[in-house]
């Protein structure tokens, strides 16, 4: 990811964690913070970073705690949602310098972003979510057999040590297969891209950290605070882009946002899977550009 438009890596101390962060477009009038998902890294934003820089944003794309060369705290509770949100809050504190902030997030990054916006932890100008429902809708979805079948891996990840062992086998082959299995169009997931994610997963402590996101979600109470009866509606203008062929999350999870988000724009992309911003970057960037210009 070394080019003028893709910026360079720096290490940022936030919430007691050393976060490896890609910074691009230094000096932009607005700030965009990009949060990746599992089992990705900030490399998953390689198609969006040049666009955002051209649109006048300074971009900060951290490797979340546990990923890449970022800190990997050892305990399951270190990955509870309140800690993940505070990482983002303190990253914004260092990056914003009073500039308007747009938070753009996918998968686990999007879970953090939903919770962050619902908590009003820091002011946001805009929120962009890719292929993950609001935590309240996810909780509701997990009451249906249809979504439980899709989310089998969440329950598997609650086991000790075994998920890490299987994910690491054969040079983290299963990590590469996660992309090829869920992508409808594998054009942007060649061997060199999959190797980046496989290598990141094999960094000591990384797989346990990645799986601990799921363990903490199930075994700590934080996400329960975002159920429909407890949550404050998000007032930040929100764009949700969703690949309709997501095999892990049902498209019905894009419905039912009354009382959760006051200003929601939903874009559904046909024939696109879970890794939407990597699989269909031209479509995602087109909608992102148009919505940010409004």
N, C-alpha and C positions, 0 to 999 in steps of 0.2 A: 504494500500500500504506500509506496514511496513515489509521490509525484506532487506537483504544486497544488493541484486541486484536491488531492487526498490528504495533504498535510503530513504531520509527523507525530510520533508517539512521545508523550511525556508522562511522568509519574506525578500524581496529585494525591496529597494527603487529605482524606475526607472521612470524618466519623471514625478516626483511629485506624483507617484502612489505607493502604497504599494502592491506588487504582491506576493501572496502565490505561492511558487515555489518548486517543487520537484527537488532535486539534488541527482544524483546517479553517482557512478564511479569516485569519487573525485580523481583528479590527472591524469586522462586519457590524452593521448597525443594529442587528438583532442576533440573539443567541438561539441556536437549536441544539438540544441535548438528545442524543439518540441512544436508546436502551435496547440491547439485543436480547435474544432468547436462548433456550436450551435446544441443542448443545452447540450453540454458535459462538460468536465473538463479534467484536466490532467490525470484522471483515464482512459481515453480512450486510453492511450499509455501503458497500463499495460503489453501488450504482446511484445512491441518493446523495452522497456527500458532494460530488462535483456540482450537482444541480443546486443544492442549498447554498453552496459558496457563490455560484453565479447569481443567485437570487439575493445576495447581500447578507447572508448569515455567517456568523462565526459558528463553527460546528465543534461540539465536544461529544465524542463517542467513546465512552469508557468500556473497557472490559469489566463487567460486573465482578463483584467479589467472588472469588473462586475460579475465575476464568483467566486464560492467558497468563501474563506475569503479574496480575493483580494479587493482592493478599488473599490467603486461603485460611481464614480462621477455622479452628478444628472442631468446634462443637455444633451439633445440629441446631441448637437454639440461636446460633450466630446468624442463621439464615431466615429468621422470622421476619415478617413483612415490615415491622417497625424499624428494624435495623437497615433493611434494604431501602426503605423510603428515606431514612436519614442520610444514607450515603448520597442519594440524589440531591437532597436538600443542601448538603454542605458542598457538593460539587457545584451546584448553581450559585451558592454564595460566593465561591471563588471565581466563577466564570462570568457572571452577569454584568457586574459593574453598572447596575441600574438599567441595563438594556431589557427590552421585552423578551420573554422566554417562550419558546415553542418546544414542547416535549413530544418526541416521536418514538414510538415503541412497538415492539413485536414480541409475541409469545410471552415468556416470563418477564421480559422487560415491560410488556404491556400490563401484566398484572400489577407490577410495581407502579406503573404510570396511572392506571385507574385509581388505585388506592391513594396515591399521592395527590391527584386532582380532587378526589372526594374529600380528602382531609384538609384541603387548602393549606398544605404545609408551606408552600411558597407561592407567590402570585405567578400565574401562567397567562400568557396571551392566547395561546392555542394548544390543543391537544390532538395528536394523531395516533390512532390505534390501528394495528394490523393483526388480524386473525387471532384475537383473544377476546372473549366476552368480559363484560363487567363482572367482578367477583360475585355479585348478587345473582346474575344470570347463570354463572357457572355453577353456583351452589344449587340453583333451581334445576339446571340441566342434569346434575348428578343425582337427582331424585328420579330420573327416568332410566329405564333399562337401555334405551337407545344410546344415551350418552355414556352410561356406565361401561357398555361394551367397547366404546371408542377409547375410554380413559383407563383401560385395564392396567396400563403401565404405571399410573399413579399409585395403584394399590400394590403392584409388584415392588415399586421403589420404597415401600415402607419396610421391606425386609432388611436386616443388617447384612453388610458386606457382599452378599450374592449379586445384587445389581451391578456393583462396581466391578466385580470379577468378570462377569459376563460381558459388560461393556468394553472392558480393557482387552479381552481375548483377541488374539490374532492381530495385534497392532491396532486395537480399537476399530476393528472391522464393522462392528455394529453401529458405531457412530456414523461412519460413512453411509451405511445402509439406511439409516434413519432419513437421510436426505433423498436418496434414490427411491425409497419406498413411498415417501409422501409427496414427491414432486411429480406433477403431471407432465411437465416438460423439463427434461434433465439437461438441457443445453448448457446452462450456467453452473452445472455441478460436475465438471470434468474431474479427472483424477487429481489434478494439482489443487483444486479447491477443496475436495474432500480430504486431501492430505493435511491441509491447514487445520481443519477441525479435528481430525484424528490425532495430529501431533499435540494440539492444545489439550485434548482429553487425557493424553498420556503424561502430561506434566504431573509430578508427584503431588498428590492431594487434590487434584482437579476433579476427578470423577466423584469422589466422596462429597466435595463441595457442591457439585452440580446436583447430585441426587438429594443432598440435604435441603435444597430448596423445596422439594416435594415433601420430604419428611417434616420439615418445619411447618409447611402449609397445613398438613394434616394433624400435627401433634402439638402445635401452639395455637393460642386462641385468636391471634391477631386478625386473620381474614374474616372471622365471624362478625367482626365489627362493621363489615360492609354488606351485611344482609339487607334485603329490601326494607325491613322494618326499622333498621338502625341508621341507614346511610343518609347522608345529606346529598341532595341532588347536585350534580356537577353543573356549574353555570358557565364554565369555560367553553367557548365554541369548539366542538369536537368533530373530527373526521374519522370515520371508521371505514377502512378498506379491507375487504374480505374475499379471499379466494374461495369460491363456492365448492370446490372439490376437496376441501380439507378433510382428510381421513381421520383426524384426531378430534375435531371439534365440529359438531353439527351446525349447518347453516341456520337452523332455527334459533340458534343462540344470538343471532343478530336482531331478533324481534324482542319486544317487551321492555323497551327502555323508558317508558313513561314513568316519571318519578325518580329516574336514575340520572338522566342527562337532559338538560333543558334545551340545548341547541346542538342537535346531532345531525350530521350529514353522513349517510350510509352509501357506500359504493361497493357493489358486489361484482366480482370479476368471474365470468363463466370460464370453465375449463382450466382454472388455476388452483393449485393446492396450497398447503399450509405455509410454505416458504415464499410468500407472495412477493415481497420486495426483491428477492433474488430471482424468482422464477419468471416474473412478469415486470421487470424494471421499467420498461417503456410505458406500460399502462399505469403503473403506480406513480411514476414521475409525472405523467401527464395530469393525472387527477390531483396530485400533490401541488403541482405548480398552479393549476387553476384555482384550487381552494385557498391557497396561501395568498393569492392575488386579490381575493375578494375583500 
